[in-house]
Amino acid sequence: LTDAQRIKIVQVVGQLGDADLQGKLCEIWLQREPQNPMAVATMGYSASKQGDHDRALQLLRQNLAAAPGDFERRWYLAFALARAVESEAARELMLQLVQQNPTHESTHLMLLDVCDDLEDPAAALVELQRWAEARPDDGQAWHDLAAALLESPAGDAAERALAAAESDVPVQGDYRFAAGADDVVGSLSSLAVLVKNVV
């Protein structure tokens, strides 16, 4: 079997809810191919999901040390750090990951979860802005940003801006620019577009 086929089998078993079998499959793969980075990463991922955080972090840190710039190895370690509630370390690594791959969705979602764990809504808002700017044609990204702004301390200003975005004017190209956007975002004053194609 190829690495991709083995990973798919492990994923399917996990989706079926059999964590014990998933762990056993990962153990067998790792025993057969201890130098295979995907075998190590998959074992670390499985151990993390089963709550064996010490083993997961040990495996994944060793795996990353062999190739420090590898995106997948860094992602697996970030996942395990978040599961182990090492939230600051997880956020630091995730911020590096979003620089490396700005449109990687699972990293974006993990980073939002970590910001929530750290009770840092301002950092979550920064990430939502970054995500929307990285995916300018993603209507959901702009909706998520607008929703977060509405829930922020600047929510009243956000409502006025959102109303402007829903109006017929002003419009430039495919985007609707929101009057008062600078009032809404404060330190994020570079954000001009609040939402695209608001419905």
C-alpha positions in Angstrom: 0.0 0.0 0.0 1.1 3.6 -0.6 1.3 6.1 2.2 -1.9 7.8 0.8 -3.8 4.5 0.9 -2.7 3.8 4.4 -3.7 7.2 5.6 -7.1 6.9 3.9 -7.7 3.6 5.7 -6.7 5.1 9.1 -9.0 8.1 8.4 -12.0 5.8 7.5 -11.5 3.7 10.6 -11.4 6.9 12.6 -14.6 8.2 11.0 -16.3 4.9 12.0 -15.4 5.7 15.6 -13.1 2.8 16.2 -10.2 4.6 17.9 -8.6 1.4 19.2 -8.4 -0.1 15.8 -7.1 3.1 14.4 -4.4 3.2 17.0 -3.4 -0.4 16.2 -3.2 0.2 12.5 -0.9 3.2 13.2 1.3 1.1 15.5 1.7 -1.6 12.9 2.6 0.9 10.2 5.1 2.6 12.5 6.7 -0.7 13.5 7.1 -1.7 9.9 8.4 1.7 8.7 9.8 3.6 11.7 11.7 6.0 9.4 8.7 6.9 7.3 7.7 10.4 8.3 4.0 9.9 7.4 3.9 6.7 9.6 5.3 8.8 12.5 3.0 11.7 11.8 -0.1 9.4 11.6 0.9 7.6 14.8 1.4 11.0 16.6 -2.0 12.2 15.3 -3.7 9.1 16.5 -2.0 9.2 19.9 -3.0 12.9 20.3 -6.7 12.1 19.5 -6.6 9.3 22.1 -5.3 11.6 24.8 -1.7 10.3 24.9 -0.3 13.8 24.6 3.2 13.0 25.8 3.8 10.4 23.2 2.2 12.4 20.5 4.3 15.5 21.1 7.5 13.4 21.4 6.9 11.7 18.1 5.8 14.8 16.3 8.7 17.0 17.6 11.2 14.4 16.5 9.5 14.1 13.2 9.6 17.9 12.7 13.3 18.1 13.8 14.2 16.0 10.8 12.6 18.5 8.4 11.9 21.8 10.2 10.3 23.6 7.2 7.9 20.8 6.2 4.4 22.1 6.3 2.6 18.8 7.0 5.0 17.9 9.9 4.5 21.4 11.4 0.7 21.1 11.0 0.6 17.7 12.9 2.6 19.2 15.7 0.4 22.2 15.9 -2.7 19.9 16.1 -1.1 17.9 18.9 -0.1 21.1 20.8 -3.7 22.3 20.6 -5.1 19.0 21.8 -2.7 19.0 24.7 -3.9 22.5 25.6 -0.5 24.0 25.0 -2.4 26.9 23.5 0.4 29.5 23.3 2.8 27.2 21.6 0.1 26.0 19.3 -0.8 29.5 18.3 2.8 30.5 17.7 3.3 27.5 15.3 -0.1 28.1 13.6 0.8 31.7 12.9 3.9 30.4 11.1 1.8 28.0 9.2 -0.6 30.6 7.9 2.4 32.6 6.7 3.6 29.4 4.9 0.2 28.6 3.4 -2.3 31.5 3.8 -5.3 29.6 2.4 -5.0 26.3 4.4 -8.5 25.9 5.9 -7.8 23.4 8.7 -5.0 25.6 10.0 -7.3 28.7 9.9 -10.0 26.8 11.9 -7.5 25.4 14.4 -6.2 28.9 15.0 -9.7 30.3 15.6 -10.2 27.4 18.2 -6.9 28.3 19.9 -7.8 31.9 20.1 -11.1 30.9 21.7 -9.2 28.7 24.2 -7.0 31.6 25.0 -10.1 33.9 25.3 -8.6 36.3 22.8 -11.3 37.6 20.6 -9.1 40.4 19.2 -6.7 37.8 17.9 -9.6 35.8 16.4 -10.7 39.0 14.6 -7.3 39.5 13.2 -7.3 35.9 11.9 -10.8 36.4 10.4 -9.6 39.5 8.6 -6.4 37.7 7.3 -8.6 34.8 6.1 -11.0 37.0 4.2 -8.2 39.0 2.6 -6.4 35.7 1.6 -9.6 34.4 0.0 -11.2 37.5 -1.5 -13.8 35.4 -3.5 -14.9 33.4 -0.5 -18.3 34.9 0.5 -18.4 32.8 3.7 -15.1 34.3 4.9 -16.5 37.8 4.6 -19.7 36.8 6.3 -17.8 35.3 9.2 -15.7 38.5 9.5 -18.9 40.6 9.5 -20.5 38.4 12.1 -17.4 38.7 14.4 -17.4 42.5 14.0 -21.1 42.7 14.9 -20.3 40.8 18.1 -17.3 42.9 18.9 -17.3 46.0 21.1 -17.6 48.0 17.9 -20.8 46.2 17.0 -22.9 49.4 16.6 -20.5 50.8 14.1 -20.4 47.4 12.4 -24.2 47.4 12.0 -24.0 50.8 10.2 -21.1 49.6 8.0 -23.0 46.4 7.2 -26.1 48.4 6.3 -23.9 50.4 3.9 -22.5 47.2 2.4 -26.0 46.0 1.7 -27.1 49.2 0.0 -26.8 49.9 -3.7 -24.1 52.4 -3.2 -21.2 52.8 -3.0 -20.1 49.9 -5.2 -16.7 49.4 -6.9 -16.2 46.4 -9.1 -17.5 43.2 -7.5 -17.0 44.5 -4.0 -19.3 46.6 -1.8 -17.3 49.0 0.3 -18.6 49.8 3.8 -18.9 53.4 5.0 -17.4 53.7 8.5 -15.2 50.6 8.2 -12.4 52.4 9.9 -14.6 53.0 12.9 -15.5 49.3 13.1 -12.1 47.8 13.0 -10.1 50.3 15.1 -6.5 49.1 14.9 -7.5 47.0 11.8 -8.1 50.3 9.9 -6.6 48.8 6.8 -9.8 46.7 6.3 -12.0 48.5 3.8 -14.2 45.7 2.5 -16.5 44.2 5.2 -18.5 41.8 3.1 -18.9 40.6 -0.4 -22.3 39.9 -1.9 -24.1 40.2 1.4 -27.4 38.3 1.4 
